[in-house]
Amino acid sequence: MIKSLKFLISAGPTREHIDPVRFITNASSGKMGLMVAESALNSGHQVKIITGPVKLEYPEKAEVIKTITALEMHTAIMQNFPECDVLVMTAAVCDFRPVKTSINKIHKSDETFILRLERNPDILLSIRRSEKKQTIIGFAAETNDVIVSAKRKLEKKRMDMIVANEVGGKDYGFAVEHIKATLLFRDGEKREIGRCRKKDIAEMIVNEATRIHNKTN
Ligand code: C5P
């Protein structure tokens, strides 16, 4: 019998406001997180999704916590991580936020406008595994040096597996149905998947997460 695990899944972009009507964000649609959530539910697991602003509908069976900014997503994940068995970080968290968010709409007065940005906290770097030994899976969206960069992130952010994900191509990457991926594991294993449906990679993620979790717990 399959043991039901608690999946915590981050999804979508974050949104960093400049003023009430303008913000910085990225092209993430939340699709990858949705697919992982569906796949985990189909395998009989419990799912909690921490999402940034997205236009899609999550499964009714999933608990959804809505966030807007990277700081909000950071807080929500820190609060929910201790209870989870598996964390899948599909969210494209904005690396920077405006130093100041104007309360009122900024009017165009000068020809140039300088926007100062500061770093957002790295969520994966902030979390610490508890005695439960959570399994952590992340993504690396890269346009170049895909494998080298992804391997560096896997080690630095102490993940069990990273999905090295080439973006910038026409028919794979952000906001489309396909992904071009290689799975890299903590023990050095490298599994090249190539271009495939996000749905298929989501199933692989759930299977691998379950396998790793069962091995370490
Ligand atoms: O360094 P990079 O942003 O490419 O790392 C990607 C991985 O780290 C993703 O799994 C993403 O969800 C996660 N991440 C994070 N906190 C951030 C930025 C990214 O946990 N501030």
Boltz pocket constraint, residues with backbone or C-beta under 6 A from the ligand:
constraints:
  - pocket:
      binder: B
      contacts: [[A, 10], [A, 70], [A, 89], [A, 90], [A, 91], [A, 92], [A, 93], [A, 94], [A, 95], [A, 120], [A, 121], [A, 122], [A, 123], [A, 124], [A, 125], [A, 137], [A, 138], [A, 139], [A, 140], [A, 141], [A, 153], [A, 157]]
      max_distance: 6.0
